[in-house]
């Protein structure tokens, strides 16, 4: 992946502004992207019900991950005055995670944000988990979802029709310090034709990315979005 010639703008403590294909994006510290022009949040890889699915297999993982994700979503909606959320795939984790208590939390969140327009670009986990419950009023579409010059997808595969923004990879960048110390941080990864958002869910894991010369990387450190130097 090489430099596509997009224009990077100022970096703020809680977001980085980046213009791609003529569209301004705000890359948020909360691991979601904001499209000011359409008042839309782009959110990748919630994996709702993943922890519950692990517990159903007898794996002792912490609870509360769904409520945490929903509360962070609510904060973003309120802060930005969002009118729409586009989920870039893997909204639900699996059929085993569709427990009544988990779905009740999501339904309550939806009732609290009844005016929001919700669209899900179907991901690989969504196909196995099944469609979101009808009461959530989420329109499910196949990728790509055309948004002007952007192509909103789950899988980060280039599309001749426009610039792809996707999820799926759960990208992270490894920072190296002295004494062989390493720190793995979630990141945004933008190349010439595809940009990848970090996973929004809190129990999703992360995969190390290997950017090519000219790619742009922003790591998320607490409440800051920090641009790494161009290679």
C-alpha positions in Angstrom: 0.0 0.0 0.0 1.4 3.4 -1.0 0.5 7.1 -0.4 -2.8 7.8 -2.1 -2.3 11.5 -1.9 -5.0 12.2 0.6 -4.6 15.2 2.8 -4.0 14.8 6.6 -5.0 17.7 8.7 -4.6 18.6 12.4 -4.4 16.1 15.1 -6.4 16.8 18.3 -6.2 15.0 21.7 -9.4 13.1 21.0 -9.5 12.7 17.2 -7.5 13.1 14.1 -9.0 14.8 11.0 -8.2 13.1 7.7 -9.5 13.8 4.2 -9.9 10.9 1.9 -11.4 11.0 -1.6 -12.5 14.5 -0.8 -14.4 13.5 2.3 -13.4 14.7 5.8 -13.2 12.0 8.5 -12.6 12.4 12.2 -10.8 9.3 13.5 -12.0 9.2 17.1 -10.2 8.0 20.2 -13.3 5.9 21.0 -12.4 3.7 18.0 -15.0 5.0 15.6 -15.0 7.4 12.7 -17.2 10.5 12.3 -18.4 11.8 9.0 -19.3 15.4 9.7 -20.9 16.0 6.3 -23.6 13.4 6.8 -23.6 13.3 10.7 -22.8 9.6 10.5 -20.7 7.4 12.8 -18.8 4.5 11.3 -18.4 1.7 13.8 -16.6 -1.6 13.0 -16.7 -5.0 14.8 -18.8 -4.6 17.9 -19.1 -8.4 18.2 -22.0 -8.1 20.6 -22.5 -11.3 22.6 -18.9 -12.5 22.2 -18.1 -12.7 25.9 -21.5 -14.4 26.5 -20.7 -16.9 23.8 -17.4 -17.7 25.5 -19.0 -18.1 28.8 -21.5 -20.5 27.2 -18.5 -22.7 26.4 -17.4 -22.5 30.1 -14.6 -20.0 29.5 -14.5 -17.6 32.5 -14.4 -14.2 30.8 -15.6 -10.9 32.3 -19.2 -9.7 31.8 -20.4 -6.2 31.1 -18.7 -5.9 27.6 -22.0 -5.3 25.8 -23.2 -2.6 28.3 -19.8 -0.9 28.0 -19.9 -0.9 24.2 -23.5 0.5 24.2 -22.6 3.2 26.7 -19.6 4.3 24.6 -21.9 4.4 21.5 -24.4 6.5 23.4 -21.7 9.0 24.4 -20.6 9.4 20.8 -24.2 9.9 19.6 -24.7 12.6 22.2 -21.4 14.3 21.7 -21.6 14.6 17.9 -25.4 14.8 17.5 -25.2 11.8 15.2 -28.2 11.1 13.0 -27.0 7.7 11.6 -24.7 4.9 12.5 -23.3 2.5 9.9 -21.9 -0.7 11.4 -19.1 -2.0 9.2 -19.9 -5.7 9.9 -19.8 -8.1 12.8 -22.5 -6.4 14.8 -23.3 -9.7 16.5 -20.7 -12.3 17.2 -22.4 -15.6 17.0 -25.7 -17.5 17.5 -24.5 -18.6 20.9 -24.2 -14.9 22.0 -27.8 -14.1 21.3 -28.8 -14.6 24.9 -32.1 -12.9 26.1 -30.2 -10.7 28.6 -27.8 -9.5 25.9 -30.5 -8.7 23.4 -32.5 -7.0 26.0 -29.7 -4.6 26.7 -29.4 -3.8 22.9 -33.1 -3.3 22.6 -33.1 -0.9 25.6 -30.3 1.0 23.9 -32.2 1.2 20.7 -35.3 2.5 22.4 -33.2 5.3 23.9 -32.0 6.3 20.4 -35.2 5.7 18.5 -34.5 8.4 16.0 -31.2 7.1 14.8 -30.9 5.5 11.4 -29.0 2.2 11.7 -27.4 0.3 8.9 -25.4 -2.9 9.1 -23.0 -3.8 6.3 -23.1 -7.6 6.7 -19.9 -9.2 7.9 -18.7 -12.8 8.2 -19.9 -13.1 11.8 -23.3 -11.6 11.0 -23.9 -14.3 8.5 -23.4 -17.0 11.1 -25.1 -15.1 14.0 -28.2 -14.3 12.0 -30.0 -11.0 11.3 -30.4 -8.5 14.2 -33.8 -8.8 15.9 -36.6 -6.8 14.1 -37.2 -4.5 17.0 -33.7 -3.0 16.6 -34.8 -1.6 13.2 -31.4 -2.1 11.6 -31.3 -2.2 7.8 -28.8 -5.0 6.7 -27.1 -4.6 3.4 -24.4 -6.4 1.5 -21.0 -4.7 0.9 -20.2 -2.2 -0.5 -22.5 0.4 0.8 -22.0 3.4 -1.5 -21.5 6.7 0.3 -20.5 9.2 -2.4 -16.9 8.5 -3.3 -16.6 6.0 -0.4 -17.4 2.3 -0.3 -18.3 1.2 3.2 -17.5 -2.5 3.7 -16.6 -5.1 6.2 -13.8 -6.7 4.3 -10.8 -4.5 3.5 -10.7 -5.3 -0.2 -10.1 -2.5 -2.8 -13.0 -1.5 -5.0 -12.6 0.2 -8.4 -15.7 2.3 -7.7 -14.3 4.3 -4.8 -12.2 4.4 -1.6 -13.0 1.5 0.8 -13.4 2.0 4.5 -13.7 -1.3 6.3 -13.1 -3.3 9.5 -12.6 -7.0 10.0 -8.9 -6.9 10.8 -9.1 -5.4 14.3 -5.8 -3.6 13.5 -3.1 -2.8 16.1 0.4 -1.4 15.8 3.3 -2.5 17.9 5.4 0.3 19.3 8.9 -0.7 20.3 10.9 1.0 23.1 14.2 0.3 24.8 15.0 -2.9 26.5 12.9 -4.8 24.0 9.7 -3.3 25.5 6.7 -3.5 23.2 3.3 -1.9 23.4 0.4 -3.0 21.2 -2.1 -0.3 20.5 -5.3 -0.3 18.4 -4.9 1.8 15.3 -6.4 3.3 12.1 -4.6 2.1 9.0 -5.1 4.0 5.7 -3.5 3.0 2.4 -4.0 4.2 -1.2 -7.3 2.5 -1.7 -8.5 1.0 1.6 -8.7 2.4 5.1 -9.3 0.1 8.1 -10.9 1.1 11.4 -10.1 -0.5 14.8 -12.6 -2.8 16.4 -15.1 -1.0 18.5 -15.9 -3.9 20.8 -14.0 -4.3 24.0 -13.5 -8.1 23.8 -12.3 -8.5 20.2 -8.5 -8.9 20.2 -6.3 -7.2 17.8 -4.1 -8.2 14.9 -0.7 -6.6 14.2 -0.5 -4.7 11.0 2.5 -4.2 8.8 2.1 -0.9 6.9 3.9 -0.4 3.6 5.8 2.8 2.8 3.5 5.7 2.5 0.6 4.2 4.5 -0.8 6.3 7.3 -1.2 4.9 10.8 -2.8 6.6 13.8 -2.5 4.7 17.2 -5.0 5.2 20.0 -3.4 5.8 23.4 -6.0 6.4 26.1 -8.0 9.5 24.9 -5.5 10.5 22.2 -5.2 9.7 18.5 -1.5 10.0 17.6 -0.2 10.0 14.0 2.9 7.9 13.4 5.6 9.4 11.2 5.4 8.5 7.5 7.8 5.8 6.5 
